[in-house]
């Protein structure tokens, strides 16, 4: 039997998906040193529609480089974590 993993539900006062996505990106930047948070699996949902989730980050595996940290359904090729900061900034 595997040990269960927990999901942290953190309600906000934001009213748009774009605002919530931007906040998630800022949280990832600020909390990247916290190894127990899996930002690659981050999803967003409306408060009253919790089962309808929007994936935030691509998360595709990059051989020997971790996962792509660009937004979900980004244009162009995936970027390694260090490359993504340059693309986003």
Biopython code that builds the backbone (N, CA, C, O; Angstrom):
import numpy as np
from Bio.PDB.StructureBuilder import StructureBuilder

atoms = [
    (1, "UNK", "N", (0.842, -1.183, 0.000)),
    (1, "UNK", "CA", (0.000, 0.000, 0.000)),
    (1, "UNK", "C", (0.888, 1.247, 0.000)),
    (1, "UNK", "O", (1.850, 1.330, 0.764)),
    (2, "UNK", "N", (0.565, 2.195, -0.844)),
    (2, "UNK", "CA", (1.366, 3.414, -0.914)),
    (2, "UNK", "C", (0.842, 4.455, 0.073)),
    (2, "UNK", "O", (-0.341, 4.478, 0.416)),
    (3, "UNK", "N", (1.736, 5.293, 0.508)),
    (3, "UNK", "CA", (1.374, 6.370, 1.416)),
    (3, "UNK", "C", (0.615, 7.445, 0.642)),
    (3, "UNK", "O", (1.061, 7.852, -0.431)),
    (4, "UNK", "N", (-0.527, 7.914, 1.164)),
    (4, "UNK", "CA", (-1.287, 8.931, 0.430)),
    (4, "UNK", "C", (-0.550, 10.265, 0.389)),
    (4, "UNK", "O", (0.171, 10.625, 1.320)),
    (5, "UNK", "N", (-0.747, 10.982, -0.701)),
    (5, "UNK", "CA", (-0.212, 12.340, -0.825)),
    (5, "UNK", "C", (-1.370, 13.307, -0.594)),
    (5, "UNK", "O", (-2.517, 13.004, -0.924)),
    (6, "UNK", "N", (-1.070, 14.438, -0.043)),
    (6, "UNK", "CA", (-2.103, 15.401, 0.313)),
    (6, "UNK", "C", (-2.099, 16.592, -0.636)),
    (6, "UNK", "O", (-1.051, 16.996, -1.140)),
    (7, "UNK", "N", (-3.275, 17.146, -0.872)),
    (7, "UNK", "CA", (-3.448, 18.323, -1.720)),
    (7, "UNK", "C", (-3.859, 19.484, -0.823)),
    (7, "UNK", "O", (-4.767, 19.350, -0.002)),
    (8, "UNK", "N", (-3.201, 20.605, -0.980)),
    (8, "UNK", "CA", (-3.509, 21.807, -0.214)),
    (8, "UNK", "C", (-4.472, 22.672, -1.019)),
    (8, "UNK", "O", (-4.125, 23.142, -2.102)),
    (9, "UNK", "N", (-5.671, 22.885, -0.501)),
    (9, "UNK", "CA", (-6.651, 23.757, -1.157)),
    (9, "UNK", "C", (-6.547, 25.116, -0.478)),
    (9, "UNK", "O", (-6.785, 25.234, 0.724)),
    (10, "UNK", "N", (-6.196, 26.131, -1.239)),
    (10, "UNK", "CA", (-5.952, 27.462, -0.697)),
    (10, "UNK", "C", (-6.836, 28.480, -1.420)),
    (10, "UNK", "O", (-6.437, 29.009, -2.457)),
    (11, "UNK", "N", (-8.033, 28.763, -0.889)),
    (11, "UNK", "CA", (-8.931, 29.702, -1.557)),
    (11, "UNK", "C", (-8.327, 31.109, -1.643)),
    (11, "UNK", "O", (-7.555, 31.523, -0.777)),
    (12, "UNK", "N", (-8.694, 31.828, -2.697)),
    (12, "UNK", "CA", (-8.243, 33.211, -2.880)),
    (12, "UNK", "C", (-9.466, 34.103, -3.085)),
    (12, "UNK", "O", (-10.599, 33.625, -3.143)),
    (13, "UNK", "N", (-9.217, 35.382, -3.192)),
    (13, "UNK", "CA", (-10.277, 36.341, -3.508)),
    (13, "UNK", "C", (-10.196, 36.778, -4.970)),
    (13, "UNK", "O", (-10.861, 37.732, -5.374)),
    (14, "UNK", "N", (-9.389, 36.087, -5.753)),
    (14, "UNK", "CA", (-9.222, 36.417, -7.170)),
    (14, "UNK", "C", (-10.468, 36.011, -7.946)),
    (14, "UNK", "O", (-11.165, 35.069, -7.570)),
    (15, "UNK", "N", (-10.745, 36.733, -9.035)),
    (15, "UNK", "CA", (-11.979, 36.482, -9.786)),
    (15, "UNK", "C", (-11.752, 36.047, -11.228)),
    (15, "UNK", "O", (-12.714, 35.922, -11.985)),
    (16, "UNK", "N", (-10.488, 35.811, -11.630)),
    (16, "UNK", "CA", (-10.255, 35.334, -12.998)),
    (16, "UNK", "C", (-9.180, 34.254, -13.002)),
    (16, "UNK", "O", (-8.306, 34.212, -12.135)),
    (17, "UNK", "N", (-9.271, 33.386, -14.002)),
    (17, "UNK", "CA", (-8.284, 32.319, -14.159)),
    (17, "UNK", "C", (-6.898, 32.905, -14.414)),
    (17, "UNK", "O", (-5.907, 32.388, -13.898)),
    (18, "UNK", "N", (-6.815, 33.972, -15.200)),
    (18, "UNK", "CA", (-5.514, 34.595, -15.477)),
    (18, "UNK", "C", (-4.857, 35.115, -14.202)),
    (18, "UNK", "O", (-3.655, 34.936, -14.005)),
    (19, "UNK", "N", (-5.637, 35.756, -13.339)),
    (19, "UNK", "CA", (-5.087, 36.254, -12.071)),
    (19, "UNK", "C", (-4.615, 35.099, -11.190)),
    (19, "UNK", "O", (-3.549, 35.175, -10.579)),
    (20, "UNK", "N", (-5.403, 34.041, -11.126)),
    (20, "UNK", "CA", (-5.038, 32.888, -10.306)),
    (20, "UNK", "C", (-3.791, 32.198, -10.853)),
    (20, "UNK", "O", (-2.946, 31.737, -10.085)),
    (21, "UNK", "N", (-3.675, 32.126, -12.181)),
    (21, "UNK", "CA", (-2.488, 31.538, -12.800)),
    (21, "UNK", "C", (-1.256, 32.371, -12.487)),
    (21, "UNK", "O", (-0.206, 31.823, -12.153)),
    (22, "UNK", "N", (-1.373, 33.689, -12.591)),
    (22, "UNK", "CA", (-0.245, 34.578, -12.288)),
    (22, "UNK", "C", (0.177, 34.437, -10.827)),
    (22, "UNK", "O", (1.371, 34.429, -10.526)),
    (23, "UNK", "N", (-0.790, 34.328, -9.920)),
    (23, "UNK", "CA", (-0.456, 34.140, -8.506)),
    (23, "UNK", "C", (0.267, 32.814, -8.295)),
    (23, "UNK", "O", (1.232, 32.747, -7.534)),
    (24, "UNK", "N", (-0.192, 31.769, -8.960)),
    (24, "UNK", "CA", (0.464, 30.463, -8.843)),
    (24, "UNK", "C", (1.903, 30.538, -9.330)),
    (24, "UNK", "O", (2.792, 29.940, -8.724)),
    (25, "UNK", "N", (2.144, 31.261, -10.413)),
    (25, "UNK", "CA", (3.516, 31.445, -10.903)),
    (25, "UNK", "C", (4.371, 32.184, -9.878)),
    (25, "UNK", "O", (5.523, 31.815, -9.650)),
    (26, "UNK", "N", (3.817, 33.219, -9.263)),
    (26, "UNK", "CA", (4.572, 33.964, -8.244)),
    (26, "UNK", "C", (4.843, 33.107, -7.014)),
    (26, "UNK", "O", (5.928, 33.174, -6.435)),
    (27, "UNK", "N", (3.863, 32.302, -6.614)),
    (27, "UNK", "CA", (4.075, 31.400, -5.478)),
    (27, "UNK", "C", (5.170, 30.384, -5.787)),
    (27, "UNK", "O", (5.991, 30.071, -4.924)),
    (28, "UNK", "N", (5.183, 29.868, -7.023)),
    (28, "UNK", "CA", (6.233, 28.921, -7.416)),
    (28, "UNK", "C", (7.608, 29.574, -7.311)),
    (28, "UNK", "O", (8.552, 28.961, -6.812)),
    (29, "UNK", "N", (7.724, 30.810, -7.779)),
    (29, "UNK", "CA", (9.006, 31.520, -7.692)),
    (29, "UNK", "C", (9.423, 31.727, -6.239)),
    (29, "UNK", "O", (10.582, 31.505, -5.888)),
    (30, "UNK", "N", (8.488, 32.150, -5.396)),
    (30, "UNK", "CA", (8.803, 32.456, -4.001)),
    (30, "UNK", "C", (9.063, 31.210, -3.163)),
    (30, "UNK", "O", (9.843, 31.250, -2.212)),
    (31, "UNK", "N", (8.408, 30.101, -3.515)),
    (31, "UNK", "CA", (8.500, 28.887, -2.697)),
    (31, "UNK", "C", (9.265, 27.755, -3.380)),
    (31, "UNK", "O", (9.142, 26.598, -2.977)),
    (32, "UNK", "N", (10.039, 28.069, -4.390)),
    (32, "UNK", "CA", (10.762, 27.023, -5.130)),
    (32, "UNK", "C", (11.742, 26.254, -4.251)),
    (32, "UNK", "O", (12.131, 25.138, -4.593)),
    (33, "UNK", "N", (12.141, 26.830, -3.134)),
    (33, "UNK", "CA", (13.072, 26.159, -2.220)),
    (33, "UNK", "C", (12.375, 25.116, -1.337)),
    (33, "UNK", "O", (13.050, 24.354, -0.645)),
    (34, "UNK", "N", (11.047, 25.068, -1.351)),
    (34, "UNK", "CA", (10.289, 24.118, -0.533)),
    (34, "UNK", "C", (10.059, 22.859, -1.365)),
    (34, "UNK", "O", (9.171, 22.817, -2.216)),
    (35, "UNK", "N", (10.864, 21.843, -1.108)),
    (35, "UNK", "CA", (10.885, 20.641, -1.952)),
    (35, "UNK", "C", (9.608, 19.802, -1.877)),
    (35, "UNK", "O", (9.369, 18.988, -2.769)),
    (36, "UNK", "N", (8.789, 19.973, -0.853)),
    (36, "UNK", "CA", (7.592, 19.136, -0.717)),
    (36, "UNK", "C", (6.407, 19.653, -1.532)),
    (36, "UNK", "O", (5.361, 19.005, -1.572)),
    (37, "UNK", "N", (6.553, 20.807, -2.182)),
    (37, "UNK", "CA", (5.474, 21.337, -3.021)),
    (37, "UNK", "C", (5.755, 20.968, -4.474)),
    (37, "UNK", "O", (6.813, 21.291, -5.013)),
    (38, "UNK", "N", (4.789, 20.282, -5.105)),
    (38, "UNK", "CA", (4.929, 19.849, -6.496)),
    (38, "UNK", "C", (4.183, 20.828, -7.405)),
    (38, "UNK", "O", (3.032, 20.587, -7.771)),
    (39, "UNK", "N", (4.836, 21.923, -7.765)),
    (39, "UNK", "CA", (4.188, 22.929, -8.602)),
    (39, "UNK", "C", (3.894, 22.415, -10.005)),
    (39, "UNK", "O", (2.996, 22.939, -10.663)),
    (40, "UNK", "N", (4.618, 21.409, -10.486)),
    (40, "UNK", "CA", (4.338, 20.859, -11.817)),
    (40, "UNK", "C", (2.931, 20.288, -11.900)),
    (40, "UNK", "O", (2.352, 20.217, -12.984)),
    (41, "UNK", "N", (2.377, 19.880, -10.764)),
    (41, "UNK", "CA", (1.040, 19.295, -10.738)),
    (41, "UNK", "C", (-0.029, 20.298, -10.302)),
    (41, "UNK", "O", (-1.164, 19.906, -10.031)),
    (42, "UNK", "N", (0.317, 21.580, -10.230)),
    (42, "UNK", "CA", (-0.632, 22.598, -9.765)),
    (42, "UNK", "C", (-1.836, 22.698, -10.699)),
    (42, "UNK", "O", (-1.697, 22.724, -11.922)),
    (43, "UNK", "N", (-3.013, 22.754, -10.093)),
    (43, "UNK", "CA", (-4.251, 22.965, -10.839)),
    (43, "UNK", "C", (-5.056, 24.060, -10.150)),
    (43, "UNK", "O", (-4.874, 24.329, -8.962)),
    (44, "UNK", "N", (-5.939, 24.681, -10.905)),
    (44, "UNK", "CA", (-6.817, 25.720, -10.372)),
    (44, "UNK", "C", (-8.256, 25.340, -10.655)),
    (44, "UNK", "O", (-8.549, 24.686, -11.656)),
    (45, "UNK", "N", (-9.155, 25.750, -9.770)),
    (45, "UNK", "CA", (-10.578, 25.523, -9.999)),
    (45, "UNK", "C", (-11.372, 26.662, -9.370)),
    (45, "UNK", "O", (-10.908, 27.329, -8.446)),
    (46, "UNK", "N", (-12.573, 26.867, -9.890)),
    (46, "UNK", "CA", (-13.475, 27.841, -9.285)),
    (46, "UNK", "C", (-13.938, 27.294, -7.943)),
    (46, "UNK", "O", (-14.069, 26.083, -7.767)),
    (47, "UNK", "N", (-14.182, 28.189, -7.007)),
    (47, "UNK", "CA", (-14.545, 27.789, -5.646)),
    (47, "UNK", "C", (-15.744, 26.843, -5.612)),
    (47, "UNK", "O", (-15.753, 25.888, -4.835)),
    (48, "UNK", "N", (-16.736, 27.092, -6.428)),
    (48, "UNK", "CA", (-17.946, 26.266, -6.416)),
    (48, "UNK", "C", (-17.941, 25.159, -7.464)),
    (48, "UNK", "O", (-18.946, 24.473, -7.649)),
    (49, "UNK", "N", (-16.805, 24.984, -8.156)),
    (49, "UNK", "CA", (-16.674, 23.925, -9.172)),
    (49, "UNK", "C", (-15.328, 23.229, -8.984)),
    (49, "UNK", "O", (-14.508, 23.204, -9.902)),
    (50, "UNK", "N", (-15.103, 22.674, -7.824)),
    (50, "UNK", "CA", (-13.801, 22.104, -7.477)),
    (50, "UNK", "C", (-13.393, 20.924, -8.346)),
    (50, "UNK", "O", (-12.202, 20.636, -8.467)),
    (51, "UNK", "N", (-14.345, 20.241, -8.947)),
    (51, "UNK", "CA", (-14.001, 19.082, -9.772)),
    (51, "UNK", "C", (-13.555, 19.484, -11.181)),
    (51, "UNK", "O", (-13.024, 18.647, -11.910)),
    (52, "UNK", "N", (-13.756, 20.740, -11.582)),
    (52, "UNK", "CA", (-13.316, 21.236, -12.888)),
    (52, "UNK", "C", (-11.984, 21.938, -12.668)),
    (52, "UNK", "O", (-11.939, 23.059, -12.160)),
    (53, "UNK", "N", (-10.909, 21.280, -13.051)),
    (53, "UNK", "CA", (-9.570, 21.790, -12.763)),
    (53, "UNK", "C", (-8.856, 22.232, -14.031)),
    (53, "UNK", "O", (-9.012, 21.639, -15.098)),
    (54, "UNK", "N", (-8.067, 23.291, -13.882)),
    (54, "UNK", "CA", (-7.258, 23.832, -14.976)),
    (54, "UNK", "C", (-5.791, 23.631, -14.615)),
    (54, "UNK", "O", (-5.320, 24.147, -13.602)),
    (55, "UNK", "N", (-5.074, 22.883, -15.441)),
    (55, "UNK", "CA", (-3.646, 22.659, -15.216)),
    (55, "UNK", "C", (-2.906, 23.975, -15.427)),
    (55, "UNK", "O", (-3.198, 24.701, -16.377)),
    (56, "UNK", "N", (-1.941, 24.294, -14.545)),
    (56, "UNK", "CA", (-1.221, 25.566, -14.625)),
    (56, "UNK", "C", (0.054, 25.437, -15.445)),
    (56, "UNK", "O", (0.302, 26.251, -16.335)),
    (57, "UNK", "N", (0.861, 24.428, -15.157)),
    (57, "UNK", "CA", (2.166, 24.292, -15.799)),
    (57, "UNK", "C", (2.202, 23.072, -16.708)),
    (57, "UNK", "O", (1.455, 22.115, -16.508)),
    (58, "UNK", "N", (3.074, 23.114, -17.704)),
    (58, "UNK", "CA", (3.217, 22.026, -18.670)),
    (58, "UNK", "C", (3.601, 20.723, -17.964)),
    (58, "UNK", "O", (2.885, 19.726, -18.064)),
    (59, "UNK", "N", (4.726, 20.735, -17.255)),
    (59, "UNK", "CA", (5.146, 19.572, -16.488)),
    (59, "UNK", "C", (5.686, 18.409, -17.297)),
    (59, "UNK", "O", (5.959, 17.354, -16.725)),
    (60, "UNK", "N", (5.854, 18.557, -18.612)),
    (60, "UNK", "CA", (6.399, 17.464, -19.424)),
    (60, "UNK", "C", (7.828, 17.158, -18.995)),
    (60, "UNK", "O", (8.621, 18.064, -18.740)),
    (61, "UNK", "N", (8.142, 15.877, -18.919)),
    (61, "UNK", "CA", (9.488, 15.459, -18.512)),
    (61, "UNK", "C", (10.508, 15.831, -19.579)),
    (61, "UNK", "O", (10.284, 15.624, -20.771)),
    (62, "UNK", "N", (11.620, 16.378, -19.135)),
    (62, "UNK", "CA", (12.737, 16.722, -20.018)),
    (62, "UNK", "C", (13.912, 15.842, -19.621)),
    (62, "UNK", "O", (14.370, 15.923, -18.481)),
    (63, "UNK", "N", (14.415, 15.007, -20.521)),
    (63, "UNK", "CA", (15.483, 14.063, -20.185)),
    (63, "UNK", "C", (16.665, 14.742, -19.481)),
    (63, "UNK", "O", (17.330, 15.608, -20.050)),
    (64, "UNK", "N", (16.906, 14.335, -18.247)),
    (64, "UNK", "CA", (18.038, 14.831, -17.481)),
    (64, "UNK", "C", (17.930, 16.270, -17.023)),
    (64, "UNK", "O", (18.898, 16.821, -16.498)),
    (65, "UNK", "N", (16.756, 16.904, -17.213)),
    (65, "UNK", "CA", (16.617, 18.322, -16.856)),
    (65, "UNK", "C", (15.388, 18.613, -16.010)),
    (65, "UNK", "O", (15.034, 19.780, -15.847)),
    (66, "UNK", "N", (14.735, 17.616, -15.474)),
    (66, "UNK", "CA", (13.525, 17.856, -14.701)),
    (66, "UNK", "C", (12.312, 17.954, -15.602)),
    (66, "UNK", "O", (12.178, 17.200, -16.566)),
    (67, "UNK", "N", (11.426, 18.888, -15.284)),
    (67, "UNK", "CA", (10.185, 19.060, -16.041)),
    (67, "UNK", "C", (10.082, 20.469, -16.599)),
    (67, "UNK", "O", (10.666, 21.410, -16.062)),
    (68, "UNK", "N", (9.335, 20.598, -17.682)),
    (68, "UNK", "CA", (9.075, 21.907, -18.280)),
    (68, "UNK", "C", (8.277, 22.747, -17.284)),
    (68, "UNK", "O", (7.287, 22.277, -16.723)),
    (69, "UNK", "N", (8.703, 23.971, -17.071)),
    (69, "UNK", "CA", (8.022, 24.840, -16.115)),
    (69, "UNK", "C", (7.244, 25.967, -16.790)),
    (69, "UNK", "O", (6.811, 26.907, -16.123)),
    (70, "UNK", "N", (7.066, 25.880, -18.101)),
    (70, "UNK", "CA", (6.251, 26.874, -18.798)),
    (70, "UNK", "C", (4.773, 26.593, -18.541)),
    (70, "UNK", "O", (4.419, 25.526, -18.040)),
    (71, "UNK", "N", (3.918, 27.542, -18.881)),
    (71, "UNK", "CA", (2.478, 27.346, -18.700)),
    (71, "UNK", "C", (1.960, 26.186, -19.547)),
    (71, "UNK", "O", (2.515, 25.865, -20.597)),
    (72, "UNK", "N", (0.897, 25.576, -19.070)),
    (72, "UNK", "CA", (0.220, 24.493, -19.785)),
    (72, "UNK", "C", (-0.182, 24.983, -21.177)),
    (72, "UNK", "O", (-0.640, 26.116, -21.329)),
    (73, "UNK", "N", (-0.012, 24.141, -22.180)),
    (73, "UNK", "CA", (-0.330, 24.431, -23.583)),
    (73, "UNK", "C", (0.432, 25.647, -24.116)),
    (73, "UNK", "O", (-0.098, 26.425, -24.909)),
    (74, "UNK", "N", (1.687, 25.800, -23.667)),
    (74, "UNK", "CA", (2.526, 26.910, -24.138)),
    (74, "UNK", "C", (2.890, 26.721, -25.603)),
    (74, "UNK", "O", (2.938, 25.591, -26.089)),
    (75, "UNK", "N", (3.148, 27.826, -26.316)),
    (75, "UNK", "CA", (3.615, 27.704, -27.699)),
    (75, "UNK", "C", (5.096, 27.326, -27.713)),
    (75, "UNK", "O", (5.824, 27.617, -26.764)),
    (76, "UNK", "N", (5.528, 26.690, -28.769)),
    (76, "UNK", "CA", (6.945, 26.370, -28.918)),
    (76, "UNK", "C", (7.387, 25.203, -28.058)),
    (76, "UNK", "O", (6.572, 24.546, -27.410)),
    (77, "UNK", "N", (8.704, 24.951, -28.061)),
    (77, "UNK", "CA", (9.246, 23.801, -27.336)),
    (77, "UNK", "C", (9.246, 24.025, -25.826)),
    (77, "UNK", "O", (9.198, 25.156, -25.344)),
    (78, "UNK", "N", (9.302, 22.927, -25.108)),
    (78, "UNK", "CA", (9.396, 22.984, -23.652)),
    (78, "UNK", "C", (10.733, 23.588, -23.238)),
    (78, "UNK", "O", (11.693, 23.586, -24.008)),
    (79, "UNK", "N", (10.783, 24.104, -22.017)),
    (79, "UNK", "CA", (12.006, 24.717, -21.504)),
    (79, "UNK", "C", (12.375, 24.095, -20.170)),
    (79, "UNK", "O", (11.512, 23.811, -19.339)),
    (80, "UNK", "N", (13.672, 23.889, -19.979)),
    (80, "UNK", "CA", (14.192, 23.402, -18.703)),
    (80, "UNK", "C", (13.962, 24.478, -17.646)),
    (80, "UNK", "O", (13.803, 25.649, -17.991)),
    (81, "UNK", "N", (13.940, 24.104, -16.363)),
    (81, "UNK", "CA", (13.684, 25.089, -15.313)),
    (81, "UNK", "C", (14.532, 26.354, -15.407)),
    (81, "UNK", "O", (13.993, 27.446, -15.228)),
    (82, "UNK", "N", (15.817, 26.258, -15.674)),
    (82, "UNK", "CA", (16.646, 27.464, -15.761)),
    (82, "UNK", "C", (16.303, 28.276, -17.006)),
    (82, "UNK", "O", (16.360, 29.505, -16.970)),
    (83, "UNK", "N", (15.946, 27.606, -18.114)),
    (83, "UNK", "CA", (15.553, 28.295, -19.345)),
    (83, "UNK", "C", (14.209, 28.994, -19.181)),
    (83, "UNK", "O", (13.998, 30.070, -19.740)),
    (84, "UNK", "N", (13.293, 28.388, -18.414)),
    (84, "UNK", "CA", (11.945, 28.934, -18.251)),
    (84, "UNK", "C", (11.991, 30.288, -17.562)),
    (84, "UNK", "O", (11.204, 31.173, -17.897)),
    (85, "UNK", "N", (12.893, 30.469, -16.607)),
    (85, "UNK", "CA", (13.003, 31.762, -15.934)),
    (85, "UNK", "C", (13.406, 32.840, -16.934)),
    (85, "UNK", "O", (12.923, 33.969, -16.861)),
    (86, "UNK", "N", (14.287, 32.495, -17.861)),
    (86, "UNK", "CA", (14.723, 33.465, -18.859)),
    (86, "UNK", "C", (13.585, 33.784, -19.825)),
    (86, "UNK", "O", (13.423, 34.936, -20.225)),
    (87, "UNK", "N", (12.794, 32.775, -20.204)),
    (87, "UNK", "CA", (11.683, 32.973, -21.131)),
    (87, "UNK", "C", (10.595, 33.813, -20.468)),
    (87, "UNK", "O", (10.045, 34.725, -21.086)),
    (88, "UNK", "N", (10.282, 33.497, -19.188)),
    (88, "UNK", "CA", (9.208, 34.190, -18.484)),
    (88, "UNK", "C", (9.604, 35.605, -18.093)),
    (88, "UNK", "O", (8.751, 36.491, -18.040)),
    (89, "UNK", "N", (10.891, 35.833, -17.817)),
    (89, "UNK", "CA", (11.326, 37.128, -17.308)),
    (89, "UNK", "C", (11.622, 38.040, -18.398)),
    (89, "UNK", "O", (12.005, 39.185, -18.159)),
]
sb = StructureBuilder()
sb.init_structure("model")
sb.init_model(0)
sb.init_chain("A")
sb.init_seg("    ")
for serial, (resi, resn, name, xyz) in enumerate(atoms, 1):
    if name == "N":
        sb.init_residue(resn, " ", resi, " ")
    sb.init_atom(name, np.array(xyz, "f"), 0.0, 1.0, " ", f" {name:<3s}", serial, name[0])
structure = sb.get_structure()
